Amino acid sequence: MELADLLARIDSWENLHTEFKVWPVHPDDLAAVLVAFANTDGGDLILGVSEGREIVGIGDSDRVARDVDNVAANNCEPPITVIQETVRSEEGRTALVVHVSKGDMRPYRTNRGSYYVRTSSGRRQASREELLRLFQATESLYYDETPLLRLSVQDLDLAAFASYLEETGQSQLRDEDPQRILANWYLTANGHPTVAGILLFGRKPQHHLPYAQINAARFSGTDSSFDPIDRKDLDGQLLQVIDQAKRFLYLHLPVPHEIRGFEPEPKPELPKEALREAVVNAVAHRDYTIRGPIRLFIFDDRIEIHTPGRPPNGVDADAMRSGAHVVRNPWIYARLSDAGLVTRAGTGIRRIVRLVREATGREVGIEVRDFEVLLTLPRKLGPT
């Protein structure tokens, strides 16, 4: 970094990628800064600059650099690799620029057990939801295997679980200890139901995870700013939610008939398989750390499914359309697969695109937004 670059950074002052400090810095505070940068998007810690935006220097730059390296290696878990360089002012004072990259082993924490993230003006401790997303981003932990420590196995509907085994052709497992199966399938952990367990087989799933539902609405016309002509909150166990969504769609999508031979044959406007795939995809892949429901909107010209959360691991709309398959909730996904609702091949989006194109001659819309994925299925009856 040249002096002119440093002066420009000082003039702009602190932001998501820059923090200034006067040396010395307590090791705990220094570790917190490094962890926050590594957990977020990387950045530069610049030592030797005062709050008055003056380069005051750091003294012995070699000793300070060693101290920073020592904190990065021993006070951060996992250790953080930093790159350091010095910049001299016109008065001969030295500032130390500590470059911290976005970490490949997130989440990082201090040796005191604290996780930090950057904000536009500093840092703060990561919230529970942010921490879970950091774990998910590196597949260190899946949110659906998180135990709900205030709950017990009594909060699961074991009769519904037994019926599931029967209906999915796994009746031979009914003779085994259900507690062992629940634990092996990550539906419980240490005697507590997991997120997957409660969502799939909880007695009252939305009592504990109120946002794990689908808000369905039918609008007249093409604009959601008007009141819907019908709306329902679809809740219960996930398989029940999926079934309710199916019935809501069938209620509001007409099924004309074609005469073939002696009997009229139903000709659905959109293939049932595409509708099912779209709903199940949302339920299976949504981000359950986000406190918001799936939204299912039916308009005259389209169906919109708003799924909370961006796809994991940087998957974008083009990758989704081409068949990229990253499972966010593997234990929920596995149980839906056993129920015959998803395939392990991850071909759902591609199948939706093909089926809708064949039925309507139009393309499915896929838009990855900041906090959701919008899937738009064009209706055959809408304007062309």
N, C-alpha and C positions, 0 to 999 in steps of 0.2 A: 504494500500500500504506500503510495506517495503522500507527501505532506499535504498537497492540495486535496487529495482524496479524503484524508483525515479531517481537514478543516471543513470540507463539505459535509461530512458525516456529523461533525460537531454542530454545524449550523442547522442541520435537519433534526438533530438530537435523537432521543431514544424512540424506538419503534419495535415492531415484532422481531426484527433481525439485528438490533443493535442495543447494547447497554454499556454505559460508562461507569467507572468506579475509580475512586482514589485509593492508591495502595498505602498501607496494607489492608487486606480483606480477610476477615475471619474464615478459616477453612470451611466451616459449615455453610456460610453465605456463598462462598465461591463455588462449592459443590452444587448448591441449589441453582445457581446461574447456569452452570454447565449442563446439569440434568434437564433444566427447562428448555434450553436450546436443542439438545439432542432429542428430546421427546416431541418437539414441535416441528420446526422447519429449518433448524440450523441457524447460525448467526455468528456475530462477533461480539466478544466482550473486550472492551478497550480500557486498559488500566492506565492511570496517570492523567485523567481528565477530571476536573472538579465540576461541581454543580453550577459554578459560574461560567462554565464552558471555556475553561482555560486549561491549557496543557501544563500541568504542574510537575510531571515526571514521576518516575518510580525508583530512582536511585540505581542500585546495582541490577541491571537488566538480566544478567545471567542467573543471579540468585533467584530473582522473582520468577523467571521462566522455569527454573527447577522446582520452585514451590508450586507453581500452577500444574506442572506435570505430575508432581507427587499427589496433589489433590485429585486430579483427573483419574489417576491410576488407583488410588487407595480410598478415596472418600466417595466414589461413585460406583454403583453396582448396576450392570456390569461396568468395568472400567471404560472410560471414554478417551478416545484418541483425539488430541488437539494439535493444531499447527499454529506456531507462534512466529511473529515478526515484530521488529521494532521500527518506530518512526521517530525521527528527531525533529524538534521544532527549531525555528530560527534562533531561539535563545539557547539551544543546545540541550533542552530537556527531552527525555526519552519517554515515549508512550509505548506500551506493549499491546499488540493486537492479537487476541486469542481467537482463532477461527475454530468453530465447533460445527461439524457436519450433522445433518439429520441422521440419527442413529439407525443402524441396521438391526440392532438388538433391542429395540424398544419393547416395553417401557423401561426407562432407567430410573433409579432412585438414589437418594443419598444414603450414606452408610448409617444414617439414623432412621431409615425406613420411609422417608417422605418422597412422594412423586410430585414433580412440578411440570407445568406447561407455561409457554410464553403467552403474553397478551400484547396488545398494541402498545402498552406503556410499561411493561414490566413482566412480572411472573406471578403465579399463584399456584396453590396446591391443586392437583388434578381432582376433578369431581369423580364420583364413583362411575358415572356413565362414561366420562372421558377415559378413565383408566381401563375400563372394560374394552373400549374401542381400541386402545393402544395394544392390549393383549390380543384382541382379535386380529388386528392388522398383521401381526407376526404369527398368528395361529398358535400363540402360547396358551390360550384359553378360549374356549367357545362359550358365549354367554348362555346358551341354552343348557350347559352343564353346571351352571352356577347354583349351588344349594340355597334354598330359602330357609334360613336358620331359625326363623320363628315358627316354622311349620313342621309337622310330623307326618308320618305315613298315614295317619288317620285322616289327613286332609285329601288323600287320594281316594278315588272311587274304584276300589278293587274289583267290584262287580263289572264295571265298565271295562276294566283292563282284561278281565277274563273273557268278556264278550268279544273284545278286540282279537284276542288270541284265537277264538273260535272262528270268527268271521274272516280272518286272514290266513286260515289254513295252518295254524300253529297250535292246534288243540292238544298236541302231545305235550306241550310245555305246561299245560294246566296241572299236570301231576307233579311238577317240580315246585320248589319253594318260590312263591311269587316275589319274596323279598330279594332273593338272589337274582332273578331275572330283571327286576326293576333296577338293581344296582349295576348289573352287567350292561344294561342299556342306557345307563346314565340318566335314568328317570328318578333315582334317589342317590344321595351321597351321604354316607355316615348317618343314615337314619332320617335324613331330611329330604323332602321332595326337591328336585331341581326345577329350574324354569321350564324345561321340556316336560318334566313329569306333571307339573301343575297345568300347563297349557293343554296337554293331551288327555290327562285323566284326572284332573283336579275336580273336587266336588263343586267348587265355586271359583273357577279360574279368574274371572274379572274382579272378584273381591280382593284378590291379592295383586293382580296385574291388570288394572282397569282399562288400560290403553290397548290391550291385546284383543281387539274386536274389529269388525268391519262396519263402517257407517255407510249404508246403502241409500241412494236417493234416485228418484226418477224425476227428471225435469222436462217440462213441456218446452219444445223448441231447442235452441242450441246454446243457451246462456245460463250459467249457474248463479247469476246475481239475482234471479227471481226465485221465489219460494218453490220448493219441489212439490209435485202433486202426490208424491208418496215417498216416505222415508222410513227406514227401520235400522235399529242398532242390532247387529247380529253378534250374539255372544254365546257362551257355553264352551264346551271342549272343542278343540280345533276341528275335529271331524264334523261336529255339529255345525260349527261356523261355516265350514265349506258347503255343507248340505243346504244351509239356509241361504247362502249366497247363490247357489244354483237355482233354488226355487224362486228367489227374487228376480233373477235374470229371466227365467222361463215365464214368470208372470207378466213381465213387461216387454218381452220380445215376441211379436206375433209369429205364428207358425202356419204359413199358407200351405195348401195342399195341391199337388199335381195329380191329374187323373192318369193312371197307368193301368191298362187292362180294365178290370171291373171295379177296382177299389181305388179311392183317393190315397195317395201317399204323402205323408208330411214332408215338407221341404223347409227346414229351419233357415231363417235368415242368416244366421252365423252357425257354423258347426258346433255342436255341443262339446266336442273334444277340445276345440280352441277355447271356448268359454271356461271349461273346467281347468285347462292348463293355465290360463291367465290367473284365475282365482287361486289355485293351489300354488303357483309360482310366487304370488304375493305373500301368502301365508308362510310358505317354507323359507323364503329368502329375505323377509323384512328384517330390519334392525330392531330387535325387541328392547334395546336400551333407550330408544327414542320414545318419549311419552306422547304418542299420538297414534290414532287408529289407521288402519287401511281404509281408504275411501273409494267406494264403488259408485260411479255416477253414470246414469243412462240418459243420453240425450236423443233427440230425433235422428241425428246424423252420425252418432258415435257413442262408444262406451269408453269411459276413462277409469283406469285403476291406478290410484296413487299409493305407492308402496313406500313406507318410511325408511329412510336410510339410503346412502349411496352404495353401489356395489362394492364389495371388499376388493382389496389388492389392486386398486387402480383400474378395474374393468370399466370401460366406457360403453356408450351406446353401440358403436360399431362392433366392438368385441362381443357384446351380447347378441347382436344380430347374426354374427358369424358363428355363434355356438360356444363362446367362452363359458366355462362352467366352474364357478368357485362357490362352494357350499359354505354359507354363513352359520347355519344351524344344523350340524350333521346328525344330531340325535332326533330332532324333529323330522328331518328329511328321511332318515332311515325308517321311522315308523309310518310315514306317509307312503314310502316306497313299498313297505310290506302290505299296505292297504291297497296297492295298485294304483295310486294316484300320481306317482312320479316314477320316472325311470332313472336308474343310476347313470345312464349315459349323458344326462344333462342336455337333452335335445328339445326341451320344452319351448323355448322362445323360437327356435327355428321352425318347429312344428306349427306354432301359432301363426307365424308369418306366412308359411306356405298355405295353411288351411284358409286363412282369411283372404289371401290373394285369390285363391281358387274360387271362393264363394262370392267375393265382391268385386274382384278386379282392381282392388286398391291395396296400398301398402299400410302395414301396421306402423304406428308412430312410437318411437322409443326416445325418451328425453331424460337424461340424467341431470337432476337439479342438485342444489346444495344439500338438501336434506331429504330428498325423495327421488324415486324413479316413477315417471309417468308413462304408462303404457296406454296407447290409444288404439282401439279397434274400430275401424270405420264400419258404419252400417250400410247395408245394401240399399235401404230405403231412403237414405239421406241424399242431399243434392250431389250431383256428379260434377 
